Amino acid sequence: MAAKLKFSPLVALILIAGMGAGMSRAGNIAVYWGQNGNEGSLADACNSGLYAYVMVSFLTSFGNNGQSPVLNLAGHCDPGSGGCTGLSTEIEACQSQNVKVLLSLGGAGGSYSLASTDDAQSVADYLWNNFPGGSSSSRPLGDAVLDGIDFDIENGNPAHYDDLARILSQYSSQGKKVILTAAPQCPYPDASLGPALQTGLFDNVWVQFYNNPSCQYASGDASSMLSAWSTWTSSVTAGSFYLGLPASTAATETPGNGYVPPGDLTSVVLPGVNGASNYGGIMLWSRYFDVQNNYSDQVKGSV
């Protein structure tokens, strides 16, 4: 039997107002790809027709006063030996289908930080010349020009990511728009990305409503999630906000931690968020779990 969904009086009013006004907005789906060799190719993800954004994840080492950047794509290929340059063809195929492909920085593991503004400048120069523009003899993903950079910073050290965002945004003046996105945790403000997000430079913010009991869906109760969503969308200036979700019960640190069953997402949660003028859609972790659970297929028509 499905759990009875519960809301605080404030959230109930938000829901009623949004549904009564008929203000729901059509959204997109973004997904993380790269951390499981069994999730299929990047081309497979784009050919599915499910996603508007795919974040190639992760650049797990960078900064730290000039340490060599390391791209980790799990079982897909070995960037260090030049084994990932063949992804260039797949990236361009994705873009030909109007799917934006971004490089994601950070992740839950890895060794990364920014020691100074100069360190942020060095990282920005590396990123620009190797992924969304510029030129380099060592482009890990080949010659394809990525659409932007995603900040998935999760180590609790926010220093100089605002500098990195400002420097990367300046490259857009060179003729190519560098899309900037970020994936903060749902407790507001985010410990790692708070200052960076206050720059107002991010095009999309996909807030992670999982692995965070204080602001995630739990046991049929969506009130904490919807309250946090309201805080985020009213406190940060960004192009659009996405509801970040696990694509299956196995996708989180503790099984089911923040998982929203597809029926509850479409019937209750989305009506509570898609009335926001800056609603963009949902983000899923990750392509592997989405393939296993067929989550996107079940919800795409309602996003």
Backbone as JSON, one array per atom type, in Angstrom:
{
  "sequence": "MAAKLKFSPLVALILIAGMGAGMSRAGNIAVYWGQNGNEGSLADACNSGLYAYVMVSFLTSFGNNGQSPVLNLAGHCDPGSGGCTGLSTEIEACQSQNVKVLLSLGGAGGSYSLASTDDAQSVADYLWNNFPGGSSSSRPLGDAVLDGIDFDIENGNPAHYDDLARILSQYSSQGKKVILTAAPQCPYPDASLGPALQTGLFDNVWVQFYNNPSCQYASGDASSMLSAWSTWTSSVTAGSFYLGLPASTAATETPGNGYVPPGDLTSVVLPGVNGASNYGGIMLWSRYFDVQNNYSDQVKGSV",
  "N": [[0.85, -1.2, 0.0], [0.52, 2.22, -0.81], [2.27, 4.88, 0.82], [0.75, 7.43, 2.82], [0.84, 10.7, 1.7], [2.36, 13.53, 3.16], [2.11, 16.95, 4.18], [3.32, 20.15, 5.27], [1.39, 22.95, 6.54], [2.23, 25.29, 5.15], [3.52, 24.27, 2.84], [1.36, 22.94, 1.73], [-0.25, 25.09, 1.0], [1.37, 26.22, -0.97], [1.3, 24.19, -2.9], [-1.47, 24.11, -3.54], [-1.88, 26.68, -4.52], [-0.15, 26.71, -6.73], [-1.18, 24.62, -8.37], [-3.78, 25.5, -8.75], [-3.42, 27.81, -10.17], [-2.58, 26.88, -12.56], [0.09, 26.87, -13.45], [2.14, 25.16, -14.21], [5.26, 24.13, -15.65], [6.86, 22.89, -18.52], [9.61, 20.66, -18.39], [13.12, 19.6, -18.49], [15.35, 16.71, -18.54], [18.31, 16.02, -16.85], [21.39, 14.2, -16.63], [23.92, 12.27, -14.96], [26.81, 10.79, -16.28], [29.35, 8.3, -16.59], [30.5, 7.02, -14.42], [30.15, 4.3, -14.19], [30.98, 1.44, -15.81], [29.12, -0.24, -16.89], [26.93, 1.11, -17.79], [26.41, 1.64, -20.39], [27.26, 3.33, -23.49], [28.25, 6.79, -24.01], [27.05, 7.73, -26.29], [24.86, 6.0, -26.39], [23.36, 6.97, -24.22], [22.63, 9.52, -25.13], [21.28, 8.86, -27.47], [18.99, 7.77, -26.47], [17.04, 9.65, -26.24], [16.11, 10.79, -23.95], [17.34, 12.78, -22.45], [18.36, 16.19, -21.86], [20.68, 17.26, -20.97], [23.91, 15.96, -20.39], [26.21, 15.07, -18.02], [29.55, 14.52, -18.06], [31.39, 12.6, -15.97], [34.0, 12.04, -13.57], [36.1, 14.98, -13.22], [38.37, 14.34, -11.07], [40.62, 15.15, -9.7], [42.25, 18.2, -9.2], [43.57, 21.55, -9.07], [44.76, 22.4, -5.84], [47.14, 23.91, -5.63], [48.33, 23.55, -8.2], [48.4, 20.78, -8.84], [48.45, 17.92, -11.02], [45.7, 17.62, -13.19], [43.2, 15.06, -13.02], [41.19, 12.93, -14.84], [38.53, 10.8, -14.25], [36.89, 8.15, -15.5], [35.82, 5.78, -14.67], [34.96, 2.5, -15.59], [34.91, 2.99, -18.32], [36.97, 4.07, -20.04], [40.5, 4.87, -20.27], [41.67, 7.84, -19.46], [44.26, 8.75, -18.94], [46.04, 7.38, -20.58], [45.37, 8.25, -23.02], [43.15, 6.99, -23.89], [40.53, 7.85, -24.08], [39.96, 9.59, -26.08], [38.45, 8.84, -28.21], [35.87, 9.36, -27.49], [35.19, 11.76, -28.5], [33.81, 11.68, -30.95], [31.38, 10.64, -30.1], [30.5, 12.63, -28.36], [30.1, 14.75, -30.14], [28.08, 13.61, -31.65], [26.05, 13.52, -29.76], [25.65, 16.28, -29.37], [24.69, 16.94, -31.88], [22.15, 16.09, -31.66], [21.03, 17.93, -30.09], [21.69, 17.67, -27.43], [23.21, 18.8, -24.58], [26.57, 18.59, -23.56], [28.54, 18.33, -20.76], [31.5, 18.79, -18.74], [31.99, 17.4, -15.59], [33.12, 18.56, -12.49], [34.81, 17.34, -9.62], [32.89, 15.54, -7.47], [32.05, 12.94, -5.06], [34.33, 11.71, -4.16], [37.92, 11.74, -4.64], [40.61, 14.18, -5.06], [40.69, 17.41, -4.58], [40.84, 20.96, -4.63], [40.85, 24.54, -4.33], [43.43, 26.7, -3.98], [43.92, 29.41, -4.14], [43.2, 32.56, -5.81], [44.86, 32.65, -8.02], [45.34, 29.93, -8.37], [42.76, 29.12, -9.05], [42.62, 30.47, -11.49], [44.53, 29.05, -12.98], [43.37, 26.5, -13.08], [41.02, 27.12, -14.45], [42.13, 27.94, -16.92], [43.22, 25.51, -17.77], [40.87, 23.96, -17.99], [39.41, 25.38, -19.96], [41.12, 25.19, -22.22], [41.18, 22.49, -22.68], [38.63, 21.38, -22.82], [35.93, 22.99, -23.17], [36.79, 24.81, -25.11], [39.44, 26.8, -26.56], [42.8, 25.52, -27.06], [44.82, 22.6, -27.06], [47.38, 20.13, -26.77], [46.77, 17.88, -25.47], [44.1, 17.01, -25.1], [41.81, 15.34, -23.17], [39.38, 14.19, -23.96], [39.46, 14.25, -26.65], [39.02, 16.12, -29.74], [36.5, 17.24, -29.64], [34.27, 19.88, -28.74], [33.2, 20.72, -25.71], [30.09, 21.68, -24.04], [30.07, 23.0, -21.62], [30.83, 23.48, -18.08], [30.4, 21.65, -15.14], [29.84, 22.03, -11.68], [30.34, 19.89, -9.24], [30.95, 19.94, -6.38], [31.91, 18.57, -3.4], [33.36, 18.48, -1.04], [33.23, 20.17, 1.11], [34.8, 22.43, 1.19], [34.67, 25.62, 0.29], [36.33, 27.51, -0.87], [37.32, 29.83, -3.29], [35.87, 28.85, -5.47], [34.0, 30.58, -6.39], [35.66, 32.41, -7.68], [36.58, 30.73, -9.73], [34.21, 30.3, -11.16], [33.66, 32.92, -12.05], [35.9, 33.42, -13.71], [35.67, 31.39, -15.65], [33.22, 32.14, -16.75], [33.94, 34.43, -18.1], [35.17, 33.51, -20.37], [33.14, 33.13, -22.12], [32.9, 35.43, -23.52], [34.52, 35.14, -25.63], [33.27, 34.27, -27.87], [32.03, 31.77, -27.68], [29.49, 30.4, -25.77], [29.96, 29.37, -22.51], [28.49, 27.07, -20.71], [27.54, 27.06, -17.35], [27.02, 24.98, -14.63], [25.74, 23.64, -11.51], [25.79, 21.44, -8.66], [24.6, 21.52, -5.85], [24.17, 20.31, -2.42], [20.99, 19.69, -0.79], [20.56, 20.99, 1.81], [20.4, 24.36, 2.79], [22.5, 27.23, 3.21], [24.66, 25.73, 0.7], [27.48, 23.89, 1.78], [29.79, 23.64, 0.24], [29.43, 25.01, -2.16], [28.19, 27.42, -1.71], [29.26, 30.25, -1.73], [30.05, 30.38, -4.46], [27.63, 30.04, -5.83], [26.36, 32.38, -5.16], [27.33, 34.19, -6.92], [25.64, 34.4, -9.04], [26.04, 33.43, -11.58], [25.42, 30.99, -12.68], [23.95, 28.81, -15.02], [22.27, 26.56, -14.81], [21.06, 24.95, -11.9], [21.26, 22.02, -10.24], [19.84, 20.71, -7.62], [20.75, 18.52, -5.07], [18.6, 16.34, -3.82], [18.94, 14.1, -2.11], [20.57, 11.66, 0.0], [20.5, 13.39, 2.09], [18.9, 13.71, 4.77], [17.51, 15.82, 6.04], [16.18, 17.34, 4.16], [14.95, 15.89, 2.19], [12.73, 13.72, 0.32], [10.8, 11.39, 2.15], [9.46, 8.38, 3.21], [6.89, 8.85, 2.12], [6.52, 11.48, 2.77], [6.67, 14.63, 1.59], [7.13, 17.17, 2.45], [9.46, 18.41, 3.61], [11.21, 18.38, 1.48], [9.87, 20.01, -0.46], [9.74, 22.4, 0.91], [12.48, 23.04, 1.13], [13.06, 23.27, -1.59], [11.6, 25.58, -2.22], [13.08, 27.43, -0.72], [15.6, 27.35, -2.02], [14.97, 28.16, -4.68], [14.15, 30.73, -4.3], [16.24, 32.04, -3.15], [18.64, 32.01, -4.5], [20.14, 33.29, -7.4], [19.77, 32.12, -10.58], [19.76, 30.58, -13.85], [17.96, 28.39, -14.15], [16.37, 25.9, -12.07], [16.82, 22.55, -11.06], [15.34, 19.54, -9.9], [17.17, 17.41, -8.12], [17.57, 13.95, -8.13], [17.75, 10.48, -7.01], [18.02, 7.8, -9.31], [17.21, 5.28, -8.73], [16.46, 3.0, -6.0], [18.86, 1.98, -5.28], [20.75, 3.86, -5.78], [21.81, 5.55, -3.9], [23.73, 6.49, -0.93], [22.77, 5.23, 1.37], [20.51, 2.67, 0.87], [17.66, 3.72, -0.92], [17.62, 6.28, 0.1], [16.15, 9.11, -0.08], [14.9, 8.51, -2.41], [12.31, 8.91, -4.76], [9.38, 7.44, -5.58], [8.26, 6.86, -8.94], [5.46, 7.33, -9.4], [4.73, 8.96, -7.21], [6.38, 11.11, -7.68], [5.35, 12.21, -10.07], [2.67, 12.73, -9.44], [2.54, 14.21, -7.08], [5.01, 15.5, -6.16], [6.17, 16.9, -8.41], [4.0, 18.68, -9.18], [4.27, 20.41, -7.06], [6.61, 21.78, -7.51], [6.97, 22.59, -10.17], [5.66, 24.9, -10.75], [7.23, 27.04, -10.24], [8.85, 29.9, -11.54], [11.45, 29.61, -12.32], [11.83, 26.94, -12.7], [13.4, 24.06, -14.02], [13.49, 21.32, -14.52], [14.31, 17.87, -13.93], [17.16, 16.32, -12.38], [19.13, 13.42, -12.64], [20.83, 10.96, -10.76], [22.13, 8.03, -11.49], [23.09, 7.72, -14.96], [23.55, 4.95, -15.13], [21.92, 3.85, -13.05], [19.51, 4.78, -13.93], [19.14, 3.35, -16.27], [18.88, 0.8, -15.16], [16.51, 1.01, -13.68], [14.67, 2.2, -15.28], [13.7, 4.78, -14.91], [13.54, 7.43, -16.02], [12.01, 7.02, -18.34], [9.56, 6.49, -17.19], [8.75, 8.88, -16.06], [9.16, 11.02, -17.79], [7.17, 12.19, -19.41], [5.81, 13.79, -17.65], [7.58, 15.58, -16.55]],
  "CA": [[0.0, 0.0, 0.0], [1.29, 3.46, -0.88], [2.23, 5.69, 2.03], [0.0, 8.68, 2.72], [1.73, 11.84, 1.57], [2.11, 14.54, 4.19], [2.63, 18.28, 3.9], [3.09, 21.19, 6.26], [0.39, 23.9, 6.03], [2.85, 26.19, 4.18], [3.71, 23.54, 1.59], [0.03, 22.67, 1.17], [-0.69, 26.31, 0.33], [2.16, 26.35, -2.2], [0.76, 23.23, -3.85], [-2.81, 24.52, -3.97], [-1.75, 27.89, -5.34], [0.48, 26.36, -8.0], [-2.08, 23.83, -9.2], [-4.95, 26.3, -9.08], [-3.07, 28.83, -11.15], [-2.23, 26.25, -13.83], [1.36, 27.47, -13.82], [3.19, 24.16, -14.38], [6.14, 24.4, -16.78], [7.52, 21.7, -19.05], [11.01, 20.66, -18.02], [14.06, 18.67, -19.11], [16.04, 15.78, -17.66], [19.76, 16.0, -16.9], [21.86, 12.95, -16.04], [25.36, 12.07, -14.84], [27.33, 9.6, -16.98], [30.8, 8.15, -16.55], [31.02, 6.36, -13.23], [29.88, 2.86, -14.19], [31.24, 0.92, -17.14], [27.99, -1.05, -17.37], [25.77, 1.98, -18.07], [26.32, 1.89, -21.82], [28.1, 4.41, -24.0], [27.71, 8.16, -24.01], [26.14, 7.8, -27.43], [23.61, 5.33, -25.99], [22.61, 7.87, -23.36], [22.04, 10.59, -25.94], [20.35, 8.28, -28.44], [17.76, 7.37, -25.79], [16.06, 10.72, -26.37], [15.57, 11.11, -22.62], [18.08, 13.8, -21.71], [18.77, 17.45, -22.47], [22.05, 17.5, -20.5], [24.66, 14.82, -19.86], [27.44, 15.51, -17.37], [30.62, 13.52, -18.08], [31.9, 12.72, -14.6], [34.31, 13.33, -12.98], [37.49, 15.41, -13.05], [38.43, 14.08, -9.63], [41.77, 15.84, -9.11], [42.63, 19.46, -9.83], [43.88, 22.59, -8.08], [45.78, 22.06, -4.83], [48.37, 24.58, -6.02], [48.97, 23.1, -9.42], [48.52, 19.34, -9.08], [48.0, 17.52, -12.36], [44.31, 17.21, -13.22], [42.94, 13.65, -13.33], [39.83, 12.6, -15.25], [38.22, 9.41, -13.91], [35.65, 7.69, -16.13], [35.56, 4.42, -14.19], [35.28, 1.41, -16.51], [34.67, 3.33, -19.72], [38.21, 4.25, -20.77], [41.59, 5.4, -19.44], [42.1, 9.13, -20.01], [45.7, 8.96, -18.77], [46.78, 6.79, -21.69], [44.78, 8.74, -24.26], [42.14, 6.04, -24.31], [39.17, 8.42, -24.1], [39.82, 10.57, -27.16], [37.4, 8.38, -29.1], [34.58, 9.9, -27.06], [34.92, 12.99, -29.24], [32.76, 11.4, -31.94], [30.11, 10.47, -29.38], [30.1, 13.95, -27.87], [29.56, 15.51, -31.27], [26.79, 13.0, -32.01], [25.09, 14.01, -28.76], [25.36, 17.69, -29.65], [23.89, 17.01, -33.1], [20.78, 15.81, -31.23], [20.69, 19.02, -29.18], [22.0, 17.31, -26.04], [24.39, 19.52, -24.1], [27.52, 17.71, -22.86], [29.38, 19.12, -19.87], [32.45, 18.09, -17.88], [31.69, 17.63, -14.19], [34.27, 18.65, -11.58], [34.67, 16.98, -8.21], [32.32, 14.28, -7.04], [32.15, 12.65, -3.64], [35.7, 11.29, -3.85], [38.93, 12.52, -5.35], [41.47, 15.13, -4.35], [40.58, 18.68, -5.28], [40.58, 22.19, -3.89], [41.45, 25.71, -4.95], [44.21, 27.32, -2.92], [44.01, 30.86, -4.3], [42.65, 33.04, -7.07], [45.78, 32.21, -9.07], [45.08, 28.51, -8.57], [41.52, 29.06, -9.81], [42.94, 30.89, -12.85], [45.23, 27.95, -13.64], [42.39, 25.44, -13.35], [40.15, 27.63, -15.52], [42.87, 27.88, -18.18], [43.29, 24.1, -18.15], [39.55, 23.53, -18.42], [39.07, 26.03, -21.23], [41.96, 24.71, -23.32], [41.06, 21.04, -22.87], [37.26, 20.87, -22.89], [34.92, 23.76, -23.91], [37.32, 25.78, -26.06], [40.89, 26.9, -26.56], [43.54, 24.5, -27.78], [45.78, 21.86, -26.25], [47.83, 18.89, -27.4], [46.48, 16.75, -24.58], [42.68, 17.03, -24.77], [41.48, 13.97, -22.75], [38.21, 13.67, -24.67], [39.63, 14.5, -28.07], [38.83, 17.46, -30.27], [35.13, 17.75, -29.45], [34.15, 21.07, -27.89], [32.1, 20.53, -24.75], [29.21, 22.83, -23.91], [30.25, 23.74, -20.38], [31.46, 22.89, -16.9], [29.51, 21.41, -14.0], [30.5, 22.04, -10.37], [29.8, 18.95, -8.24], [31.94, 20.06, -5.32], [31.27, 17.95, -2.24], [34.31, 18.26, 0.05], [33.02, 21.12, 2.19], [35.73, 23.56, 1.11], [34.11, 26.48, -0.76], [37.25, 28.58, -1.24], [37.73, 30.23, -4.64], [35.02, 28.38, -6.57], [33.39, 31.79, -6.97], [36.65, 32.9, -8.64], [36.58, 29.84, -10.88], [33.0, 30.58, -11.93], [33.82, 34.22, -12.73], [36.89, 33.31, -14.78], [35.09, 30.58, -16.73], [32.17, 32.9, -17.42], [34.56, 35.42, -18.97], [35.51, 32.9, -21.65], [31.99, 33.23, -23.01], [33.07, 36.62, -24.34], [35.37, 34.8, -26.77], [32.46, 33.8, -28.97], [31.3, 30.55, -27.37], [28.89, 30.38, -24.45], [30.37, 28.28, -21.63], [27.41, 26.81, -19.76], [27.98, 26.73, -15.99], [26.0, 24.34, -13.81], [26.22, 23.27, -10.18], [24.99, 20.41, -8.0], [24.7, 21.62, -4.4], [23.3, 19.5, -1.57], [19.77, 20.46, -0.54], [20.58, 21.93, 2.93], [20.78, 25.7, 2.33], [23.29, 27.27, 1.98], [25.52, 24.57, 0.52], [28.79, 24.09, 2.42], [30.87, 23.67, -0.74], [29.15, 25.86, -3.32], [27.46, 28.61, -1.31], [29.77, 31.5, -2.31], [30.04, 30.33, -5.92], [26.27, 30.24, -6.31], [25.96, 33.76, -4.94], [27.78, 35.03, -8.04], [24.55, 34.54, -10.0], [26.56, 33.14, -12.92], [25.13, 29.62, -13.1], [22.8, 28.65, -15.92], [21.39, 25.56, -14.21], [21.45, 24.42, -10.59], [20.53, 20.79, -9.92], [19.99, 20.54, -6.17], [20.72, 17.1, -4.73], [17.64, 16.03, -2.77], [19.17, 12.73, -1.67], [21.66, 11.57, 0.98], [20.34, 14.56, 2.97], [17.61, 13.46, 5.41], [16.79, 17.01, 6.51], [15.46, 18.06, 3.11], [14.61, 14.97, 1.11], [11.5, 12.93, 0.41], [10.98, 10.22, 3.03], [8.27, 7.66, 3.69], [5.66, 9.5, 1.68], [6.45, 12.87, 3.23], [7.39, 15.52, 0.67], [7.1, 18.56, 2.94], [10.8, 18.95, 3.78], [11.75, 18.59, 0.13], [9.24, 21.15, -1.1], [10.15, 23.6, 1.64], [13.85, 23.34, 0.71], [12.98, 23.73, -2.97], [11.16, 26.97, -2.17], [14.21, 28.23, -0.24], [16.61, 27.44, -3.07], [14.54, 28.91, -5.86], [13.92, 32.13, -3.96], [17.42, 32.61, -2.49], [19.79, 31.99, -5.41], [19.87, 33.72, -8.77], [20.3, 31.2, -11.58], [18.87, 30.47, -14.99], [16.89, 27.46, -13.8], [16.64, 24.94, -10.99], [16.4, 21.18, -11.31], [15.18, 18.68, -8.73], [18.13, 16.32, -8.22], [16.98, 12.74, -7.56], [18.36, 9.19, -7.34], [17.21, 7.13, -10.32], [16.72, 4.02, -8.18], [16.72, 2.88, -4.55], [20.25, 1.57, -5.1], [21.62, 4.93, -6.26], [22.2, 6.43, -2.81], [24.67, 5.93, 0.04], [21.92, 4.28, 2.08], [19.47, 2.34, -0.12], [16.39, 4.42, -0.85], [17.77, 7.53, 0.84], [15.69, 10.22, -0.89], [14.25, 8.02, -3.63], [10.9, 9.27, -4.92], [8.76, 6.56, -6.56], [7.78, 7.63, -10.1], [4.07, 7.78, -9.24], [4.69, 10.08, -6.27], [7.02, 12.26, -8.32], [4.49, 12.82, -11.08], [1.37, 13.15, -8.94], [2.6, 15.1, -5.92], [6.19, 16.35, -6.04], [6.31, 17.83, -9.53], [3.05, 19.8, -9.09], [4.71, 21.33, -6.03], [7.83, 22.5, -7.87], [7.06, 23.09, -11.54], [5.03, 26.21, -10.89], [8.25, 28.08, -10.07], [9.22, 30.5, -12.83], [12.8, 29.17, -12.67], [11.86, 25.47, -12.76], [14.02, 23.58, -15.25], [13.25, 19.9, -14.74], [14.92, 17.01, -12.91], [18.48, 15.75, -12.62], [19.19, 12.06, -12.1], [22.06, 10.2, -10.52], [22.95, 8.39, -12.62], [22.65, 6.98, -16.15], [23.54, 3.51, -14.83], [20.73, 3.5, -12.27], [18.34, 5.07, -14.76], [18.98, 2.2, -17.16], [18.43, -0.34, -14.36], [15.17, 1.21, -13.12], [13.79, 2.78, -16.3], [13.04, 5.88, -14.21], [13.23, 8.54, -16.93], [10.88, 6.65, -19.21], [8.32, 6.5, -16.42], [8.37, 10.22, -15.61], [9.49, 12.07, -18.75], [5.98, 12.88, -19.89], [5.29, 14.71, -16.63], [8.62, 16.51, -16.1]],
  "C": [[0.88, 1.24, 0.0], [1.15, 4.25, 0.41], [1.42, 6.96, 1.79], [0.97, 9.84, 2.7], [1.33, 12.95, 2.52], [2.75, 15.86, 3.81], [2.39, 19.19, 5.1], [2.03, 22.14, 5.69], [0.96, 24.83, 4.97], [2.99, 25.5, 2.83], [2.37, 23.25, 0.93], [-0.49, 23.9, 0.42], [0.05, 26.53, -0.98], [1.6, 25.44, -3.28], [-0.57, 23.69, -4.43], [-2.73, 25.72, -4.9], [-1.19, 27.55, -6.72], [-0.46, 25.61, -8.91], [-3.29, 24.65, -9.65], [-4.65, 27.32, -10.15], [-2.72, 28.24, -12.51], [-0.88, 26.71, -14.35], [2.47, 26.45, -14.06], [3.97, 24.44, -15.68], [6.78, 23.09, -17.22], [9.02, 21.79, -18.75], [11.81, 19.61, -18.77], [14.61, 17.71, -18.06], [17.53, 15.89, -17.92], [20.25, 14.73, -16.2], [23.39, 12.95, -15.98], [25.75, 10.74, -15.49], [28.83, 9.52, -16.75], [31.34, 7.35, -15.39], [30.64, 4.88, -13.12], [30.03, 2.34, -15.62], [30.11, 0.12, -17.73], [26.77, -0.2, -17.74], [25.55, 2.21, -19.56], [27.16, 3.1, -22.22], [27.44, 5.76, -23.83], [26.73, 8.32, -25.15], [24.8, 7.13, -27.11], [22.73, 6.26, -25.16], [21.9, 8.94, -24.18], [21.01, 10.05, -26.93], [19.03, 7.87, -27.81], [16.66, 8.41, -25.95], [15.48, 11.2, -25.06], [16.13, 12.41, -22.03], [18.36, 15.05, -22.54], [20.21, 17.79, -22.11], [22.64, 16.18, -20.03], [25.96, 15.36, -19.29], [28.44, 14.35, -17.34], [31.38, 13.66, -16.77], [32.94, 11.64, -14.28], [35.78, 13.68, -13.24], [37.73, 15.4, -11.55], [39.62, 14.73, -8.94], [42.08, 17.09, -9.91], [42.96, 20.44, -8.72], [44.99, 22.17, -7.14], [47.15, 22.64, -5.21], [49.08, 23.88, -7.16], [49.12, 21.61, -9.61], [47.95, 18.99, -10.45], [46.54, 17.08, -12.32], [44.17, 15.73, -13.63], [41.46, 13.49, -13.66], [39.59, 11.12, -14.99], [36.87, 9.06, -14.52], [35.42, 6.2, -15.85], [35.92, 3.38, -15.24], [35.14, 1.73, -17.97], [35.96, 3.39, -20.54], [39.24, 4.85, -19.82], [42.09, 6.71, -20.04], [43.61, 9.31, -19.96], [46.53, 8.43, -19.92], [46.26, 7.26, -23.04], [43.64, 7.88, -24.76], [40.73, 6.58, -24.42], [38.96, 9.4, -25.24], [38.74, 10.15, -28.16], [36.02, 8.86, -28.72], [34.21, 11.17, -27.82], [33.79, 12.8, -30.25], [31.4, 11.28, -31.27], [29.59, 11.8, -28.85], [29.46, 14.76, -28.99], [28.23, 14.93, -31.74], [25.7, 13.44, -31.05], [24.67, 15.43, -29.09], [24.52, 17.85, -30.91], [22.42, 16.72, -32.82], [20.3, 16.83, -30.2], [20.8, 18.62, -27.71], [23.27, 18.04, -25.65], [25.27, 18.57, -23.29], [28.48, 18.57, -22.06], [30.38, 18.22, -19.15], [32.11, 18.42, -16.44], [32.95, 17.57, -13.34], [33.91, 18.11, -10.21], [34.14, 15.6, -7.97], [32.58, 14.04, -5.57], [33.55, 12.22, -3.23], [36.7, 12.21, -4.53], [39.69, 13.47, -4.45], [41.45, 16.45, -5.1], [40.33, 19.81, -4.31], [41.23, 23.33, -4.67], [42.13, 26.53, -3.85], [44.22, 28.84, -2.97], [43.31, 31.26, -5.6], [43.54, 32.63, -8.23], [45.58, 30.73, -9.39], [43.8, 28.33, -9.39], [41.75, 29.46, -11.27], [43.61, 29.75, -13.62], [44.28, 26.82, -14.0], [41.47, 25.87, -14.48], [40.84, 27.57, -16.87], [42.95, 26.44, -18.67], [41.94, 23.62, -18.7], [39.21, 24.09, -19.79], [39.84, 25.4, -22.39], [41.77, 23.23, -23.62], [39.64, 20.54, -23.07], [36.3, 21.79, -23.67], [35.47, 24.76, -24.93], [38.83, 25.73, -26.11], [41.55, 25.83, -27.4], [44.58, 23.88, -26.85], [46.16, 20.59, -26.99], [47.43, 17.66, -26.59], [45.01, 16.7, -24.17], [42.2, 15.61, -24.44], [40.32, 13.35, -23.51], [38.28, 13.94, -26.17], [39.27, 15.91, -28.46], [37.44, 18.05, -30.07], [35.13, 18.92, -28.47], [32.94, 20.9, -26.99], [31.32, 21.82, -24.57], [29.42, 23.61, -22.62], [30.88, 22.91, -19.29], [30.43, 22.81, -15.77], [30.33, 21.36, -12.72], [29.78, 21.08, -9.44], [30.8, 18.85, -7.1], [31.31, 19.6, -4.01], [32.21, 17.78, -1.03], [34.2, 19.28, 1.18], [33.95, 22.31, 2.19], [35.29, 24.48, -0.03], [35.09, 27.48, -1.35], [37.53, 28.64, -2.73], [36.93, 29.59, -5.78], [34.22, 29.53, -7.17], [34.35, 32.41, -7.98], [36.64, 32.05, -9.91], [35.37, 30.1, -11.78], [33.14, 31.89, -12.71], [34.78, 34.12, -13.91], [36.33, 32.51, -15.96], [34.02, 31.35, -17.49], [32.74, 33.93, -18.38], [34.96, 34.83, -20.32], [34.35, 32.96, -22.63], [32.1, 34.45, -23.93], [33.92, 36.34, -25.57], [34.58, 34.12, -27.89], [31.69, 32.52, -28.73], [30.77, 30.63, -25.94], [29.38, 29.16, -23.68], [29.28, 28.11, -20.58], [28.02, 26.44, -18.41], [26.81, 26.14, -15.23], [26.6, 23.92, -12.49], [25.25, 22.29, -9.54], [25.16, 20.48, -6.49], [23.83, 20.58, -3.69], [22.09, 20.35, -1.17], [19.76, 21.29, 0.76], [21.12, 23.28, 2.46], [21.37, 26.51, 3.47], [24.23, 26.07, 1.89], [26.92, 24.86, 1.05], [29.92, 24.24, 1.42], [30.67, 24.72, -1.82], [28.42, 27.16, -2.99], [27.98, 29.9, -1.93], [29.75, 31.51, -3.83], [28.65, 30.62, -6.46], [25.79, 31.67, -6.11], [26.48, 34.7, -6.03], [26.65, 35.27, -9.04], [24.94, 34.17, -11.41], [26.15, 31.78, -13.47], [23.85, 29.55, -13.92], [21.79, 27.68, -15.35], [21.95, 25.12, -12.86], [20.61, 23.19, -10.32], [20.8, 20.42, -8.47], [19.81, 19.07, -5.83], [19.79, 16.85, -3.53], [17.73, 14.55, -2.4], [20.45, 12.7, -0.83], [21.66, 12.77, 1.94], [18.99, 14.46, 3.67], [16.82, 14.71, 5.79], [15.94, 17.66, 5.44], [15.12, 17.16, 1.92], [13.26, 14.31, 1.36], [11.76, 11.7, 1.28], [9.63, 9.66, 3.43], [6.97, 8.36, 3.33], [5.52, 10.94, 2.09], [7.31, 13.75, 2.34], [7.56, 16.93, 1.22], [8.49, 19.16, 3.08], [11.44, 19.25, 2.44], [11.17, 19.84, -0.52], [9.57, 22.46, -0.4], [11.56, 24.02, 1.23], [13.88, 23.86, -0.72], [12.58, 25.21, -3.02], [12.29, 27.89, -1.71], [15.24, 28.42, -1.34], [16.17, 28.35, -4.2], [14.29, 30.38, -5.57], [15.17, 32.81, -3.41], [18.64, 32.72, -3.4], [19.34, 32.45, -6.79], [20.55, 32.77, -9.74], [19.31, 31.1, -12.72], [17.69, 29.57, -14.7], [17.35, 26.49, -12.74], [16.05, 23.58, -11.36], [16.33, 20.42, -9.99], [16.1, 17.48, -8.9], [17.66, 15.1, -7.46], [17.82, 11.51, -7.86], [17.44, 8.44, -8.3], [16.73, 5.75, -9.89], [17.01, 3.99, -6.69], [18.16, 2.51, -4.27], [21.24, 2.69, -5.39], [22.18, 5.81, -5.15], [23.11, 5.71, -1.82], [23.99, 4.9, 0.93], [20.76, 3.96, 1.15], [18.15, 3.08, 0.13], [16.43, 5.79, -0.23], [17.44, 8.74, -0.04], [15.03, 9.8, -2.18], [12.77, 8.38, -3.62], [10.29, 8.32, -5.96], [8.17, 7.37, -7.71], [6.35, 8.14, -9.94], [3.95, 8.96, -8.3], [5.32, 11.32, -6.88], [6.03, 12.97, -9.24], [3.19, 13.37, -10.49], [1.44, 14.19, -7.84], [3.8, 16.04, -5.94], [6.29, 17.35, -7.18], [5.26, 18.95, -9.52], [3.45, 20.83, -8.03], [5.93, 22.14, -6.4], [7.76, 23.15, -9.25], [6.26, 24.35, -11.8], [6.01, 27.35, -10.73], [8.69, 28.6, -11.43], [10.6, 30.05, -13.28], [12.94, 27.65, -12.61], [12.45, 25.02, -14.09], [13.74, 22.13, -15.57], [13.83, 19.08, -13.6], [16.32, 16.6, -13.36], [18.5, 14.38, -11.97], [20.63, 11.6, -11.89], [21.65, 8.72, -10.53], [22.42, 7.62, -13.82], [22.57, 5.47, -15.86], [22.27, 3.1, -14.1], [19.45, 3.79, -13.04], [18.07, 3.92, -15.72], [18.38, 1.02, -16.38], [16.96, -0.22, -13.97], [14.17, 1.81, -14.11], [13.03, 4.0, -15.77], [12.62, 6.99, -15.18], [12.03, 8.24, -17.82], [9.56, 6.77, -18.5], [7.84, 7.92, -16.1], [8.5, 11.3, -16.67], [8.28, 12.85, -19.21], [5.41, 13.89, -18.93], [6.3, 15.77, -16.2], [8.42, 17.88, -16.73]]
}
